[in-house]
Amino acid sequence: MKVRASVKKMCEFCRTVKRRGRVYVLCTSNPKHKQRQGISTFASEGTLPPAYASLLAVT
């Protein structure tokens, strides 16, 4: 599933569905067309590199 800021139908079989506050595009003919709108939380779970951590440190 692709996570994108803007989701669009790629073919005539794609359907737009809204579930739990998120917008999904589901396709019955091609599973590669599956998309979800929103940000990926996996990137924000990691630690910051030392250069950025020092900028955000409160003194």
VENBELSUL-V690627 format. One record per residue. N is the residue number from 1. RES is the residue in one small letter. SS is DSSP state (helix for helix, strand for strand, loop for the rest). PSI is psi in degrees with one decimal (999 if undefined). D_FIRST is the distance of its C-alpha to the first C-alpha in Angstrom with 1 decimal. Layout:
BEGIN
N;RES;SS;PSI;D_FIRST / N;RES;SS;PSI;D_FIRST
END
This chain:
BEGIN
1;m;loop;132.8;0.0 / 2;k;strand;139.3;3.8 / 3;v;strand;118.9;6.5 / 4;r;strand;159.5;9.6 / 5;a;loop;-31.9;13.2 / 6;s;loop;118.2;13.6 / 7;v;loop;143.7;11.5 / 8;k;loop;153.6;13.3 / 9;k;loop;134.1;13.7 / 10;m;loop;-20.5;13.6 / 11;c;loop;-179.9;15.9 / 12;e;loop;-16.7;18.3 / 13;f;loop;-6.4;16.3 / 14;c;strand;139.2;13.4 / 15;r;strand;140.2;14.2 / 16;t;strand;127.6;14.0 / 17;v;strand;138.8;14.1 / 18;k;strand;119.0;15.3 / 19;r;strand;132.8;15.1 / 20;r;loop;38.8;16.7 / 21;g;loop;6.0;17.1 / 22;r;strand;150.6;13.5 / 23;v;strand;128.0;12.5 / 24;y;strand;149.9;9.6 / 25;v;strand;120.0;9.5 / 26;l;strand;142.6;9.4 / 27;c;strand;133.0;11.0 / 28;t;loop;-22.1;13.7 / 29;s;loop;-35.4;14.6 / 30;n;loop;109.2;11.6 / 31;p;helix;-17.8;8.4 / 32;k;helix;-12.6;7.2 / 33;h;helix;-0.6;7.7 / 34;k;loop;132.5;5.1 / 35;q;strand;155.7;5.3 / 36;r;strand;138.8;7.0 / 37;q;strand;136.6;10.4 / 38;g;loop;178.7;12.1 / 39;i;loop;152.9;12.8 / 40;s;loop;129.8;11.4 / 41;t;loop;-10.2;14.2 / 42;f;loop;-35.1;14.1 / 43;a;helix;-33.7;16.0 / 44;s;helix;-9.1;18.6 / 45;e;helix;-17.5;19.4 / 46;g;loop;171.5;21.1 / 47;t;loop;154.9;24.7 / 48;l;loop;146.7;26.2 / 49;p;loop;156.1;28.2 / 50;p;helix;-32.9;31.9 / 51;a;helix;-41.5;32.5 / 52;y;helix;-30.5;30.3 / 53;a;helix;-37.1;31.4 / 54;s;helix;-29.6;35.0 / 55;l;helix;-32.3;34.3 / 56;l;helix;-5.7;32.8 / 57;a;loop;135.0;35.5 / 58;v;loop;126.6;37.9 / 59;t;loop;999;41.6
END
